[in-house]
Structures are given as structure tokens and as C-alpha cells.
Amino acid sequence: MDERRAFLLRVHERNIDRYKRLLKTKLSHTEVHYLDKRLSEERFAVAMLRFMSPTDQDFGGALEEGWSQLRNVQPDRP
């Protein structure tokens, strides 16, 4: 794993830890929804970085494309 990928993984993993800590505090429904969304995006970014081929150099472009696809997914509503 190259230095850039390792750095990005650490950044995303720290963000995940921060969002998890925040979710343990007293928050409004809107704040919880926002943090859940951010947590999902950060986990997706980590998964993309871990499973991307080492020859893939455009991490940012791939992540942005994945995030845009993730944002377009509508949750199932009962």
C-alpha cells in the first residue's frame, strides 16, 4: 500500500471514529441523520481504498464517482 493510500485510510478511519463518538451524544434527529450519512460515506471511502487495485492512481476521482452514486440511492421507506 503506498503512502498516499495509507494516509487517506487513516484520515477516513479517524473520521469514522469521530462520527461514532458524536453519535453517542445527545443529538437531534437531523443531526443523527447527517452523521449516519457521513459515516456511511466514510465507510464507503475506506472500502474503496482497501479494495482498489494498487495500479489505480486516481483515488479521488474513483471516490467521488462512488460517492455520487451512493448519494443517488434512495433508502427503502415502509
OpenMM code with the backbone's topology and positions (N, CA, C; nanometers):
from openmm import Vec3, app, unit

residues = "MET ASP GLU ARG ARG ALA PHE LEU LEU ARG VAL HIS GLU ARG ASN ILE ASP ARG TYR LYS ARG LEU LEU LYS THR LYS LEU SER HIS THR GLU VAL HIS TYR LEU ASP LYS ARG LEU SER GLU GLU ARG PHE ALA VAL ALA MET LEU ARG PHE MET SER PRO THR ASP GLN ASP PHE GLY GLY ALA LEU GLU GLU GLY TRP SER GLN LEU ARG ASN VAL GLN PRO ASP ARG PRO".split()
positions = [
    Vec3(0.0858, -0.1167, 0.0000),
    Vec3(0.0000, 0.0000, 0.0000),
    Vec3(0.0906, 0.1232, 0.0000),
    Vec3(0.0655, 0.2125, -0.0902),
    Vec3(0.1518, 0.3297, -0.0981),
    Vec3(0.1190, 0.4308, 0.0120),
    Vec3(0.2050, 0.5285, 0.0276),
    Vec3(0.1904, 0.6266, 0.1360),
    Vec3(0.0609, 0.7058, 0.1258),
    Vec3(0.0243, 0.7437, 0.0046),
    Vec3(-0.0970, 0.8250, -0.0117),
    Vec3(-0.2214, 0.7469, 0.0297),
    Vec3(-0.2274, 0.6220, -0.0128),
    Vec3(-0.3431, 0.5391, 0.0223),
    Vec3(-0.3483, 0.5170, 0.1738),
    Vec3(-0.2334, 0.4900, 0.2351),
    Vec3(-0.2287, 0.4704, 0.3799),
    Vec3(-0.2727, 0.5976, 0.4525),
    Vec3(-0.2282, 0.7126, 0.4040),
    Vec3(-0.2678, 0.8400, 0.4645),
    Vec3(-0.4188, 0.8597, 0.4542),
    Vec3(-0.4751, 0.8355, 0.3357),
    Vec3(-0.6191, 0.8532, 0.3158),
    Vec3(-0.6990, 0.7572, 0.4039),
    Vec3(-0.6511, 0.6342, 0.4168),
    Vec3(-0.7201, 0.5385, 0.5046),
    Vec3(-0.7219, 0.5881, 0.6486),
    Vec3(-0.6074, 0.6396, 0.6961),
    Vec3(-0.6023, 0.6915, 0.8333),
    Vec3(-0.6997, 0.8082, 0.8518),
    Vec3(-0.7053, 0.8968, 0.7540),
    Vec3(-0.7962, 1.0117, 0.7628),
    Vec3(-0.9408, 0.9650, 0.7716),
    Vec3(-0.9798, 0.8749, 0.6836),
    Vec3(-1.1185, 0.8256, 0.6830),
    Vec3(-1.1505, 0.7475, 0.8105),
    Vec3(-1.0553, 0.6677, 0.8583),
    Vec3(-1.0797, 0.5906, 0.9802),
    Vec3(-1.0925, 0.6824, 1.1017),
    Vec3(-1.0156, 0.7896, 1.1065),
    Vec3(-1.0304, 0.8874, 1.2151),
    Vec3(-1.1674, 0.9559, 1.2074),
    Vec3(-1.2112, 0.9867, 1.0867),
    Vec3(-1.3441, 1.0467, 1.0707),
    Vec3(-1.4526, 0.9509, 1.1191),
    Vec3(-1.4382, 0.8234, 1.0873),
    Vec3(-1.5354, 0.7233, 1.1321),
    Vec3(-1.5395, 0.7200, 1.2848),
    Vec3(-1.4229, 0.7180, 1.3467),
    Vec3(-1.4179, 0.7183, 1.4939),
    Vec3(-1.4855, 0.8429, 1.5510),
    Vec3(-1.4593, 0.9583, 1.4909),
    Vec3(-1.5190, 1.0829, 1.5390),
    Vec3(-1.6704, 1.0798, 1.5268),
    Vec3(-1.7214, 1.0327, 1.4125),
    Vec3(-1.8671, 1.0269, 1.3929),
    Vec3(-1.9316, 0.9284, 1.4898),
    Vec3(-1.8659, 0.8160, 1.5164),
    Vec3(-1.9199, 0.7194, 1.6123),
    Vec3(-1.9280, 0.7809, 1.7520),
    Vec3(-1.8233, 0.8548, 1.7900),
    Vec3(-1.8258, 0.9212, 1.9207),
    Vec3(-1.9395, 1.0229, 1.9276),
    Vec3(-1.9568, 1.0995, 1.8219),
    Vec3(-2.0625, 1.2003, 1.8195),
    Vec3(-2.2007, 1.1360, 1.8283),
    Vec3(-2.2174, 1.0188, 1.7652),
    Vec3(-2.3474, 0.9514, 1.7687),
    Vec3(-2.3850, 0.9035, 1.9086),
    Vec3(-2.2878, 0.8937, 1.9982),
    Vec3(-2.3155, 0.8526, 2.1362),
    Vec3(-2.3624, 0.9694, 2.2226),
    Vec3(-2.3615, 1.0895, 2.1670),
    Vec3(-2.4049, 1.2065, 2.2426),
    Vec3(-2.5518, 1.2349, 2.2137),
    Vec3(-2.6064, 1.3301, 2.2874),
    Vec3(-2.7462, 1.3674, 2.2660),
    Vec3(-2.7554, 1.4580, 2.1424),
    Vec3(-2.8288, 1.4091, 2.0423),
    Vec3(-2.8399, 1.4805, 1.9151),
    Vec3(-2.9846, 1.4860, 1.8695),
    Vec3(-3.0140, 1.5824, 1.7855),
    Vec3(-3.1466, 1.5880, 1.7242),
    Vec3(-3.1551, 1.4816, 1.6146),
    Vec3(-3.2764, 1.4556, 1.5699),
    Vec3(-3.2974, 1.3591, 1.4617),
    Vec3(-3.2194, 1.4004, 1.3360),
    Vec3(-3.2202, 1.5274, 1.3059),
    Vec3(-3.1496, 1.5790, 1.1882),
    Vec3(-2.9995, 1.5574, 1.2004),
    Vec3(-2.9463, 1.5810, 1.3187),
    Vec3(-2.8027, 1.5616, 1.3395),
    Vec3(-2.7645, 1.4143, 1.3277),
    Vec3(-2.8471, 1.3273, 1.3831),
    Vec3(-2.8219, 1.1835, 1.3728),
    Vec3(-2.8257, 1.1405, 1.2267),
    Vec3(-2.9248, 1.1885, 1.1534),
    Vec3(-2.9371, 1.1548, 1.0118),
    Vec3(-2.8121, 1.1999, 0.9352),
    Vec3(-2.7669, 1.3217, 0.9606),
    Vec3(-2.6486, 1.3746, 0.8940),
    Vec3(-2.5250, 1.2898, 0.9263),
    Vec3(-2.5065, 1.2571, 1.0541),
    Vec3(-2.3899, 1.1783, 1.0933),
    Vec3(-2.3963, 1.0366, 1.0377),
    Vec3(-2.5155, 0.9779, 1.0335),
    Vec3(-2.5301, 0.8455, 0.9715),
    Vec3(-2.4886, 0.8495, 0.8251),
    Vec3(-2.5288, 0.9535, 0.7563),
    Vec3(-2.4933, 0.9693, 0.6151),
    Vec3(-2.3419, 0.9842, 0.5994),
    Vec3(-2.2819, 1.0691, 0.6809),
    Vec3(-2.1366, 1.0899, 0.6744),
    Vec3(-2.0622, 0.9615, 0.7096),
    Vec3(-2.1101, 0.8885, 0.8092),
    Vec3(-2.0476, 0.7630, 0.8486),
    Vec3(-2.0518, 0.6626, 0.7341),
    Vec3(-2.1640, 0.6566, 0.6669),
    Vec3(-2.1780, 0.5678, 0.5514),
    Vec3(-2.0806, 0.6068, 0.4401),
    Vec3(-2.0688, 0.7357, 0.4142),
    Vec3(-1.9764, 0.7829, 0.3102),
    Vec3(-1.8314, 0.7522, 0.3462),
    Vec3(-1.7968, 0.7698, 0.4718),
    Vec3(-1.6598, 0.7417, 0.5149),
    Vec3(-1.6296, 0.5922, 0.5046),
    Vec3(-1.7242, 0.5085, 0.5442),
    Vec3(-1.7044, 0.3636, 0.5329),
    Vec3(-1.6904, 0.3211, 0.3877),
    Vec3(-1.7687, 0.3838, 0.3017),
    Vec3(-1.7591, 0.3550, 0.1595),
    Vec3(-1.6205, 0.3933, 0.1072),
    Vec3(-1.5702, 0.5082, 0.1499),
    Vec3(-1.4379, 0.5546, 0.1071),
    Vec3(-1.3292, 0.4570, 0.1521),
    Vec3(-1.3408, 0.4072, 0.2748),
    Vec3(-1.2434, 0.3101, 0.3245),
    Vec3(-1.2496, 0.1822, 0.2411),
    Vec3(-1.3695, 0.1354, 0.2127),
    Vec3(-1.3847, 0.0141, 0.1322),
    Vec3(-1.3249, 0.0334, -0.0065),
    Vec3(-1.3489, 0.1486, -0.0659),
    Vec3(-1.2930, 0.1762, -0.1983),
    Vec3(-1.1399, 0.1748, -0.1940),
    Vec3(-1.0829, 0.2368, -0.0939),
    Vec3(-0.9371, 0.2414, -0.0833),
    Vec3(-0.8770, 0.1043, -0.0565),
    Vec3(-0.9441, 0.0239, 0.0245),
    Vec3(-0.8903, -0.1083, 0.0569),
    Vec3(-0.8973, -0.2055, -0.0599),
    Vec3(-1.0009, -0.1928, -0.1412),
    Vec3(-1.0204, -0.2921, -0.2465),
    Vec3(-0.9802, -0.2449, -0.3851),
    Vec3(-0.9328, -0.1225, -0.3945),
    Vec3(-0.8876, -0.0726, -0.5233),
    Vec3(-0.7545, -0.1364, -0.5603),
    Vec3(-0.7346, -0.1583, -0.6871),
    Vec3(-0.6077, -0.2119, -0.7349),
    Vec3(-0.4959, -0.1130, -0.7056),
    Vec3(-0.3773, -0.1617, -0.6655),
    Vec3(-0.2658, -0.0696, -0.6399),
    Vec3(-0.2250, 0.0111, -0.7627),
    Vec3(-0.2634, -0.0329, -0.8804),
    Vec3(-0.2282, 0.0414, -1.0012),
    Vec3(-0.3246, 0.1550, -1.0294),
    Vec3(-0.4395, 0.1568, -0.9601),
    Vec3(-0.5344, 0.2666, -0.9765),
    Vec3(-0.4772, 0.3908, -0.9099),
    Vec3(-0.4495, 0.4934, -0.9872),
    Vec3(-0.3857, 0.6127, -0.9334),
    Vec3(-0.4838, 0.7234, -0.8993),
    Vec3(-0.6007, 0.7237, -0.9601),
    Vec3(-0.6943, 0.8339, -0.9390),
    Vec3(-0.7903, 0.8016, -0.8251),
    Vec3(-0.7371, 0.7975, -0.7011),
    Vec3(-0.8194, 0.7661, -0.5859),
    Vec3(-0.9336, 0.8662, -0.5718),
    Vec3(-0.9012, 0.9941, -0.5805),
    Vec3(-1.0019, 1.0984, -0.5621),
    Vec3(-1.1149, 1.0872, -0.6618),
    Vec3(-1.0842, 1.0641, -0.7873),
    Vec3(-1.1867, 1.0513, -0.8902),
    Vec3(-1.2757, 0.9309, -0.8671),
    Vec3(-1.2142, 0.8197, -0.8295),
    Vec3(-1.2918, 0.6982, -0.8039),
    Vec3(-1.3815, 0.7160, -0.6826),
    Vec3(-1.3282, 0.7796, -0.5788),
    Vec3(-1.4091, 0.8020, -0.4596),
    Vec3(-1.5245, 0.8959, -0.4880),
    Vec3(-1.4982, 1.0014, -0.5621),
    Vec3(-1.6047, 1.0980, -0.5931),
    Vec3(-1.7138, 1.0320, -0.6770),
    Vec3(-1.6739, 0.9475, -0.7712),
    Vec3(-1.7732, 0.8766, -0.8524),
    Vec3(-1.8565, 0.7838, -0.7653),
    Vec3(-1.7913, 0.7126, -0.6740),
    Vec3(-1.8642, 0.6235, -0.5838),
    Vec3(-1.9586, 0.6993, -0.4930),
    Vec3(-1.9124, 0.8139, -0.4391),
    Vec3(-1.9980, 0.8949, -0.3521),
    Vec3(-2.1182, 0.9483, -0.4275),
    Vec3(-2.0980, 0.9910, -0.5523),
    Vec3(-2.2111, 1.0445, -0.6275),
    Vec3(-2.3143, 0.9346, -0.6526),
    Vec3(-2.2685, 0.8128, -0.6764),
    Vec3(-2.3615, 0.7015, -0.6938),
    Vec3(-2.4325, 0.6711, -0.5628),
    Vec3(-2.3588, 0.6763, -0.4516),
    Vec3(-2.4176, 0.6498, -0.3211),
    Vec3(-2.5232, 0.7542, -0.2861),
    Vec3(-2.4983, 0.8785, -0.3191),
    Vec3(-2.5934, 0.9866, -0.2884),
    Vec3(-2.7238, 0.9708, -0.3659),
    Vec3(-2.7182, 0.9055, -0.4815),
    Vec3(-2.8366, 0.8905, -0.5651),
    Vec3(-2.9241, 0.7722, -0.5231),
    Vec3(-2.8753, 0.6898, -0.4305),
    Vec3(-2.9537, 0.5757, -0.3836),
    Vec3(-3.0565, 0.6246, -0.2829),
    Vec3(-3.1809, 0.5906, -0.3066),
    Vec3(-3.2890, 0.6308, -0.2185),
    Vec3(-3.3156, 0.5179, -0.1198),
    Vec3(-3.3208, 0.5483, 0.0096),
    Vec3(-3.3472, 0.4415, 0.1076),
    Vec3(-3.4892, 0.3876, 0.0927),
    Vec3(-3.5039, 0.2605, 0.1262),
    Vec3(-3.6377, 0.1998, 0.1243),
    Vec3(-3.7189, 0.2566, 0.2380),
    Vec3(-3.8370, 0.2996, 0.2076),
    Vec3(-3.9266, 0.3542, 0.3109),
    Vec3(-4.0476, 0.2627, 0.3245),
    Vec3(-4.0837, 0.2296, 0.4488),
    Vec3(-4.2009, 0.1418, 0.4696),
    Vec3(-4.3307, 0.2127, 0.4374),
] * unit.nanometer
topology = app.Topology()
chain = topology.addChain("A")
for resn in residues:
    res = topology.addResidue(resn, chain)
    for name in ("N", "CA", "C"):
        topology.addAtom(name, app.Element.getBySymbol(name[0]), res)
